[in-house]
């Protein structure tokens, strides 16, 4: 039941008002002074306060500010016998929901209470959603105990409270946006907007308009003024995914925003100021892109003040099982099924797979398996054929332990292969081994 607190030193009026409000189905608490009212607020879950302006131990207009500072979701309606404009203006400035005159406005009290309660309910719902969102995107909710992922999380936690630009690197599907959101949630900007854009999804002109906005008539089709994402992210965080795909000409404008906090909208002559933290991500080797002239060197140094490399899933084999169990539970819940167990053969198949699509690929595989499996346990035949054929049949074909020397060798070979974009001759050269030796090891470790 919603609770109303009436603070008024006139006992008869207070009791009458309490009776009227209680007949509407609300629980009513009464207090005759500021002190008694604050005591009630401290010990009860009050939704709306009806407060007289003149009280024996204080002024209701001043009390509003004190109440709103301590209980920001609560609403206060001030009642006065002699209304004046100055008090009304100050009351609203202090956070009052409304300011009405006793007697003349008695018929307004119940409708006003309902409006105030609607606002309280909405504020509580928003707060609940913000808590859920913050929890979902927190570092504590990240799955994985492997050294590789814990190192990345540790670095992200250190940089999150600062305003430093962050560059997240790693293959597609390694969770760069998840890290960006966690960094934002752990920062002082967490109550402000988090805005994400995939730079690879737009051409140069359209991306410029999306990022910085435009004035009406600045180009064909621009029928009205449009805010850019940098404006939308003001005081918050903007996540520039796949920044390596951004056109060189647009990189210059981005660099200016980073250095001055100002930019020109398309068709504008007056700069717009913003206060935005930038988190960027790429699956490209930006130093190579700089060498090729595809990425500005000054911008690279500006966005990579703090760089975090996210490990590929095959580099964190120990995390595959907990991730798989998490996704199995998630998709079983989404499809209204009972929780699914994972057979040992099913897990072995997952651990042997190279996961070129990383966590994103694992999510898709688990969703498919949950939908296909009618029973309570996921078996190998619920997996795509390319995963089923990876089942180990001999001792030499078992999954590699994260503690074995051979596992470290496999991971190192895979990293060098990624660096050379699959060029085996270059990989063998960098590893200092013969090409035939490399092919033998690729076959031995089943690196595709």
Secondary structure as UniProt FT lines:
FT   STRAND          3..7
FT   HELIX           11..22
FT   TURN            23..25
FT   STRAND          27..31
FT   HELIX           34..43
FT   STRAND          48..52
FT   STRAND          54..55
FT   TURN            56..57
FT   STRAND          58..59
FT   HELIX           60..70
FT   TURN            72..73
FT   STRAND          75..80
FT   HELIX           85..93
FT   TURN            94..95
FT   STRAND          98..101
FT   TURN            102..105
FT   HELIX           106..108
FT   HELIX           109..136
FT   HELIX           139..141
FT   HELIX           147..160
FT   STRAND          166..169
FT   TURN            172..173
FT   HELIX           176..185
FT   TURN            188..191
FT   STRAND          194..198
FT   HELIX           199..201
FT   HELIX           204..212
FT   STRAND          213..214
FT   TURN            216..217
FT   TURN            220..221
FT   STRAND          226..227
FT   HELIX           229..232
FT   TURN            233..235
FT   STRAND          237..241
FT   HELIX           243..245
FT   HELIX           248..260
FT   STRAND          262..263
FT   STRAND          272..273
FT   STRAND          277..282
FT   HELIX           286..291
FT   TURN            292..293
FT   HELIX           297..303
FT   STRAND          306..309
FT   HELIX           313..315
FT   HELIX           317..319
FT   HELIX           320..334
FT   TURN            335..336
FT   STRAND          341..342
FT   HELIX           344..352
FT   TURN            356..357
FT   HELIX           358..372
FT   STRAND          377..378
FT   HELIX           380..382
FT   HELIX           385..388
FT   TURN            389..390
FT   HELIX           395..397
FT   TURN            402..403
FT   HELIX           405..419
FT   TURN            420..422
FT   HELIX           424..431
FT   HELIX           435..444
FT   TURN            445..446
//
